[in-house]
Amino acid sequence: MDHLHLVYEDEILKLFWDTQARYHIAEWHGAVKGDKLRTSAYACVNASRTRPSKLWLADATDVGLLDSSDQTWMVDDFYPRLARNGVQHVAFVVPEKTLVHIPVKRMNKAYGEKGSIEFQYHPTREAAAAWLASHEH
């Protein structure tokens, strides 16, 4: 794990820069909502501007479901900011049992069609990293 450089940390987010893979890894924890979500998400936006990469890994294995207003904010505000900073591929790590309940298709449809980010969902970090590796060039 020597290649992971901690960029930002608060009670719901640990954000790393992977010096080997050359992308950010956002580990989300607990109740991710409202102002706390926005503060942490803006740290991600700032990091994507400081260390640009078209790849991003978001580990949400330890997160509850987002409420609809936070989902809307992510689609209308957060993802467009990441896209403007060059992010093109986001790999989400979510447990299989959660995946069925997440309105994934709706988020992809809401942002994926009008935006430039491809979202992909994986049950493990290894699978997410492998998918991102296939988009390096």
Secondary structure, DSSP 8 states (H G I E B T S, - for coil): -TTEEEEEE-SSEEEEEETTTTEEEEEEEE---HHHHHHHHHHHHHHHHHS--SEEEEEEEEE----HHHHHHIIIIIHHHHHHTT--EEEEE--HHHHTTS-HHHHIIIIITTSS-EEEEESSHHHHHHHHHTT--
